[in-house]
């Protein structure tokens, strides 16, 4: 029987089973399987998990059963991990699999991605060695050329000759039309030895792979020169040619549009993407915005627009208007105050409600966020505390249990801000406002929690390189942040100046609108005796420190209006706050602020 032919240039790959369950090894074959990817050969002696997940696909389950019945998979005579390692089998012969994913499912006992699961000894994924991969029918790219080793190729070469190029002075003559990332990595490692750092080599591999393999005829391409964006359409395949100094020896022909666009007039989402600091950047996420800059669609898009040549208008981000129903529900009789909050959010994207306890800061934040966002699905709430950190808030490595293997490992996990930002930036969501509410925002070490996100709060059209994932990240323009801050807790350090500059601060105080008179309006709506509102006003008139004024929410609960409820709430909720305020002064708090004392003061 002829031996299957291994894919030339591809190394062996391996999968390590968890908890010392052994190792599987295999290689790519030149023959393609039924799903259009290379077949995979699982090598003799490979370890295979004996237990299968209930969710394992039928094909992998049948293959495992057939191999067991035919002797292709035998019991491991000695567990390499000792008695604590899970049971596993050993491949008694080479096993040809329809694809790398089929081989991974055979080894793991549950469905898995073969291109990501199989790794080289150096840790490179098998995906880097596959020349066939799906990609979107049309993509968009930014290629920087205004400063290539000090030369402006955009002005001198690209626009004049209708090309876009990439430097590759140290690359050999490429024989493959679509070289794999592994092939390019080998060329870069050999050709740029001593000429680039390991990080520069890694970036160069990614850029070369995008330019040579991922870019296709018909894709949109953009570049910058003198703060103006030029847009064109790729018309030719990549070619390798000689050029002075190797500055432009990888080229594609481009049909550049005659017009250009000032940077400051570009949509915010486009500015964000353009701030990513790489020579080749995938702009597919803002393709519609790029095509809409000149007011018409091209190619197939014109047909979709009914042959008129006009592109459907992009939906603009906005916040719903303040309605009379919302103002009535919130008992805010001054609609101008709510409208000002709306304008602040549109201008600043983030604000903090601050004030004494019980002024309804969190309640108001939630109600406004749900109104502006269109419902609770677009609202996420977190509460800061002294031990809260960047890893909790944005992203970090956390212990995660694999649902299939029950193995626990540290994995990069998104926090609430990253999750909401990813949701807000999805296609179709970019015109929908999303809100993050941070309750007790000043209880955490804000510099520690926000990290490099401090920059993004102020510069929404820029991106930064993230600490853990290394991704280029920007806060989407439709992500709004509302914080709440209790001013009465003196144990909390003041918010630092950098944070104050990035947030608008809106006071909620019992002595000012809209909180002043709120309890009286609520009691009137509920048809209750107005006395509690008069008592609260009398109490606050005696408190000399506005930060320790008592908010109305303490007296807006059903229990207050049961028999003895007002007295009980006053004794257990209100007076303890004032005891803390006057701690060490020797003041009889009950005699000064008790209900009987306040009733006597009333005319």
N, C-alpha and C positions, 0 to 999 in steps of 0.2 A: 504494500500500500504506500503510495507516494507521501512523503512528509509535507505538511503545509509549509508554504513559503513565508518566512518572517519579513516584516516590512523593513527595508533597508534603512539604516541610520537610526532606527528607533531602539532604545535600550530596553532592558527588562524593567517591569513595574512590580510593585508589591503592595499588599494590604496586610497590616498587622491586626489580628483579632484582639479584642479587648481582654483585659485581665490575664495576660499571659497565655492566650489560647492558640498561639502559634502564628505563622506567617504564610501567606499565599504569594506566589510569584507567577508572572505571566508575561506575554509579549503580544504586540500587534501583528496581524497577518496582512498580506497584500490583498487577499480576497475580501470582497465586501459581503456583508450579511444582508438579510432581507430588509432591514430598516435603513440601508444606504450608508452605514458606517463600517469601518474595518472589523473583520472578525477578530477574535481574541483567543489566544491559546493559554489555558491554565496549565502550568507545568507540573509534571510528576513530583510528588513530595509536598505539594502545597497543602496547608491546613484549611479545613472547611468546617464551619460551625455546625455541630450536630443538631442543634435546636433551630427550628424554623418559626418565624413570626406568623401569626394567623393571617396577616395581611399579605403574605408572600404571593406573587403572581402564579397563575396556574402553570405557565411554561417552566418557570424555575422549579416549581414543586415537582413537576413530572420529571425534569432532568435529574434532580437529586434522587428521586425514587429509582429511576432507571440505572443510574450509576451505582447506587447501593446494591441493586439486584444483580447487576453484571459484574460486580467486584471492582468497579472503577473508583469507588470510595470505600475505604476500609477503616476500621476502628484504629485509633492511634494507640500503638502498643505502650508508649510511655508519654505521659503528658509533660511537655517541656516546662510548663509553669508550676509543676508540683501538684499536689492533691487539691489545691484551692482553685486551679484553673478550670474553666468550664469544659464540658466534654466536646471533643471535636473529632472529625475524620481526617484522613489523609488521602490525597489523590494517588492512586496506584499506577496511573498512566497519565499522559498528556490528554487534556480534554479540550476539544475545539468548541468554542462558544460563538453564538451568533453576533455578539457585540460585547464591548467592554462592560456595559451595564448588565448584560445577562451573566457575565462572569462574576461581577461584583455581587449580584443577587445570589448566585450559587454559593459564593464564599461566605457571605454574611448571614444568609438565611432570611433576609428581608430585602425589599426593593431598594436600590441605591443607584446613584449616578456614577457610572463607570468612569467618565472623563475626569471627575473630581476625586473619586475614591482611590483609583490606582495612582501611585506616585513613584517617581524614580528614587534612587538612594539619596539624591540631593534634595528631595522634597518637591520637585516640579510635577505638576499634574499631567496626566495623560493627554488632557485637552490640548496642551501645547504641541503635541505631535500629530494632531489630526488636521488635515488640510481642508476637510469639508465641514462646514458649520453653518447653521442657519443665521440669517441676519435680516433685518427689516428691508422691505423692497426698496425704500428710499431713505437715505440717511443724509445728515448734514455735518459738515466738518469745518473747524477753524484751523487754518495753517498759518503760522506766524512767519513773516518773511521780511519785516522792515529792519531787522537787526540780525543778520546771519554773519557771525564773525565780523561785525562792524559794517556790513554792507547792506544797503536797502535794495533787496531783490524785487520787492513789489513794484517800486517805481521804475527800476532799471530794466527788469526782465519780465516779470509776470504779466503786468497789464499790457505792456508793449507787444509781447510775443504770444499772448494767450496761453500761458502755462501756469502751473503751480509746481513747486519743487521741494525737495528735501535733500539735505546734505548727507553724503555717505562716502566720504573720501577714503575710508579705510576698509570698505567692503570689497570682496572679490566679485568677479562677474557672476551674477545670479543666473542659474540655469532654470529654476522653477518659476512659473508664472505667478503662482500664489504660494510663496514659501511659508512653511509653518513657523510658529513662534520658536520652536526648539531649534530649527535650522538657523534662524536669525540670531538666536542667542549664541550659538556656536561661532558664527561669523563675527559677532560683536566681541565675544570673549577673546578670540584670536586676533582680530584686526585692531582692537582698541586697547590692547594690553599696554599699560603704562601711559595711555593717552586719556583715560577717563576713569573716574572712581566707580566703585561697584554700583552706587546708586545712579550715577549717570548712565552706566551701561544698561541697567534695568529699564530706565526711562526710554533710552534709545531703542531698545528691543520693542517696547510697546508702540512707540511712534512709527518705527519702520513697519511693523506688522499692520498697523492701521492704514498706513499710506499704500502699502504694496498689496495687501490682501483684503482688508475690510472695505476700503473705498471702491466704488464701482462707477461705471459710466452711468450718468443720469443723476448722481448724487449732487447735492448743493454744497458749495465750498465758499468760505468767507475768509477775508483777511483784513488787516488794519494797515493804514498808512496815514500819518499826520492826523490821528484821531478821527479818521473817517473809515467807515466799514464798506468794503467792496464785496459784492456777492456775484457768484457765477455758477455755472453748471459744468461738471466734469464731462468731457467729451471723448477722452481717450484712455487707453490702458497705460499702466505704469511702464516706463522705459528707463533703461540705464544708459547714460551717455557721459562722455567726457565733458568736464567743465573746469574753468580756471579755479584752482584751489579746492576742487571738489565741493564747491558751495551749492551746486544745483544739479548733481549728476543723477538724481532720481526725479523723473518728471512725469506729469500728466497734462494733457492739453485741456484748456478750460475756455468756455465761452463766457467772458466777463460781461456783466451788464454795464451800460454806459454811465449810469448814475452811481452815486455813493451816498452814505448817510452819516451825519455827524454823530459822534458817540453820545453826546448829551441828549439827543433826541430819540435814542433807541429805547425800546420797552425795558423795564426793570429786569424782567426774566432773562432777556438777551444780555444785558450788562453783567448780570451775575455769571453767566456761562463764560463770557469773554474774559472774566477776571481770573480764570483758572490758568496757572502758570506752567503750561506745557506748550511745546511747539506744534503738536497736533492734538486737538480737543474734539470729542464727539459732541456735536450740537443738535443731535436728532431730537432731543427733548424740546427744543425751541424752533423746530423746522417751520411750523405754521407761522410763528411770529416773524421769522426771516422772510418767508415767501410773501407775507402781507405787507412788508415795508414799502414796496412800490405800488401797492394797491391792486395788484392783479396776480392771478395764479398762472402757472405755466404747465405745459405738457398735459398730463392726464388730469391734473387738477382743474384745467379749464373745462374739460368735458363734464366733470362732476358738478361744476358751477352752472351747467346748463348751456355751455357754449358762449356765454356772455363775456368771458374773460375777466369777470369780476369775482374776487374771492369773498366768501361769506364773512361778514364782520365778526371780528373776535369779540367775545364777551368780556367786558371790562369789569375789573374788580370794584365793588362798591359795597357800602353798608346800607341795609334797609333804613328807610326814614323812620323817625320817631312817630309813633301813632298815639292817638288819644287813648286807645285801649291799653297800650303799654304804660303810659303815664298814670292812668287810673289804677291799673293793677299794682304798680309800684307805689301808689299813693304820693306821687310827686306832682304837686299842683303847678309847679313852674316847669313847663315843657322846655323852656329855653335852657335850663340846666342840663337836661338830658341831651338836647341837641348839641350843646357845647362838648359834652363827653364824646358824642359821636364824631365831631370834628377833630377832637384831640386824637382819637384812635386812627382816623384816616391820615392825619398828618404825622403822628409820631409812631404808630404801630404798637406802642406799649405805654401803659400807665399804671399807677399805684393808687388805690384808695387807702387813705390813712386816717386814723382817728382813734378815739377812745373805744373801749370794748362795748359791744352791744349796739353799735350804730349801723349794723346791717351791711357791712362791707362785703363779706363773702356772698351773702344772699343777692345783693345788687349785682355783683360781678357775674354770678351764674345766670341771673335773669337776662342781663344785657347780652352776655355771650350767646345764650340760646336764641335770643331775638335776632341779633346781628348775623349769627351763623346759620340760622334756619332750623335749629333743633339741637338736642343734646348729643347727637352723633358727631358733631363738629367741635365738641368741647371736651377737654381733658383737664382734670383737676389734680394738683399735687400739693402737698403741704411740706414746707421746709422745717427742719429741726436741726439742732446743733451738730449732729453727726452726719447730716446729709452731705453728699460729695458729688463731684463731677460724674463719677462712675454710676451713681444712682440716677442722676438727672439726665445725662446725655448718652454716654455709652461707656462700657468697660467690660473687663473679663470677670465673669461670675460662674460659680459652680452650676452646671446644668446636667440633669440626668437624661441620658438617651432613652426614649420611650421603648425602644426595641431591645437594646442590650442591657439596660439598667446601669450602664457604666456612667460614672460621674466624671466630668472633665470641665476645665475652665474654658468657656467659650465667649467670644465677643458678643455682647448682648446690648440691644438698643434700650435706652431709657425713654421716659415719657416724651421728652422734647424731640428726640430723634424720631420716635414713632409718629408723632403728630406732624412733624416737618415732612416726613416721607409721604404721609397720607395727603397733606396739603399740596404737595408738588406733583402728585399723580396727574396723568393726562385726564382732562375732563374735570378736575377739581380746582384748577388754578384760578377760577373766577369766584370760588366759594370761600368765604371767610372761615378760618379755623381759629379757635381760641384756646390758649393755655392759661389756666387760672392757677396762680401760685399763692396759696394761702400762707399767711405768716412769713412773708418773703424775707423779713429781716431777722429771722431766727437762725439762719444758716450763715456760714462764712461765704459771702457772695462771690468773692474773688476765687475761692476754691471751687465753688459749685459751677460757676460759669466758665472759668478757664478762658480759652481763646474765643468763646462765644460773646464775651464782652465787646469785641471788635464788631461782630456781626450785628449786634443790637443797634449800633450807631450807623454802620455802613451796610445797608440791606442789599445793595447792588454788587457787593464784593463777596469773594469766597476765601476760605482759609483751609489749610491742610490740617486734618484732624489728628489728635494725639495718638489714638489707638488704632483706628482702621486705616489711617493714611489717606482716606478719601478727601477729595476737594468738596467742601460743603458750604452751602449758602442758606441762609434763612429765607424761605419763600416769602414773597411780598404779601400773600394772603394769610400769613400766620400772625396773629395778634396775641399779645401777652398782657394779662391783667393781674397785678399783684395786690395783696392786701397787707396792711401793716398796722399792728396794734401799738399805739403810742404810749400806753400806760405802763407797759412792762419795762421797767428801768434796767432789768438784767440784760436787755438786748442792746448790743452796740448800735450806734447810729449807722445808718446806711452811708457807705462811703461816697465820696464826691463823684467818682467815675460812674457809679450806678445812678446817682441823682441826675447826672447829665443825660443819661440814656432813657430815663423814664419821665413822663409827665406825672406830677403829683396832684391829686385831687382830694381835698379834705372832706371828711364826713364827720361833722361835729353836732352835738345836740344844740349848740348855740347858733348854728347857721343852717341855711337851706341846703339840701332838701330835708335834712334830718329834724330840724326844728319844727315842731308841730306835727311830726309824723304820728306819734302815739295818739294825739287827739283826733286826727283824721281816721286812724284805724278804729278807734273806739266808736266813733260816729258811724262808720260803715258797718261795724258789728252790732250796733244798737246797744252799746254798753254805757254804764255810768262814766262820765268824763273825769271823775275824781283822780284816778291814777295819773292822768296827764298833768293835772294841776300839781300833784305831789311831786312828780318827777321834775317839773319846772322849778318848784320851790327848792328841791334838793340841789339841783345844779347851780342855782343862784348862790348857794352857800359854799360851793367848792371853788377855791381860788385858782386852782391849776386846771386849765382847759383839757390837758391830756388825761385827767382823771375824772372828767365828767362821765355820767352814767348814760348809756344809750338806751333807746326805747325798746329794743328787742327783748330785754329781760321781762318786760311787762306785756309782751305780745304773744303769750303762750296760753293755751286753754287752762292749764293748772292754776294759773294766777286767779282765775275767776270762779273757782270752786270755793266752798266754804273754808275760810281761813287761808286761802291761797295767797292773797296779797301780803298778809302779815308773814307767812312762811317764806315767800320769795324774798321779801325785804330783809328778813333776818338771816337767811342762808345764802343769798346771792349778792345783795347790794351792800349790806353793812360790812361783810368781810373784805370787799374791795377797798372800802374807806379805812378799815382798820390797818391795812397794809400801807395806805397812803400816809396815815398819821402815825405810823409805827415810831415809838420812842418819844413822842411828844407829850404823852400823859393825858391826851384828850379823851373824854368820855364820848365815844363815837355814837353810841345809842342815844345819849341825851341830846346830842346836837343834830343827828341825822335820822333818828327814829321816826316812825309814822306819827306817834303822838305829838312829838315836838314839831313836826312839819304841819300837822293839822292845826296846832295852836297858833302857828305863825300866819296862817291864812286869814285874811280879813273876813 
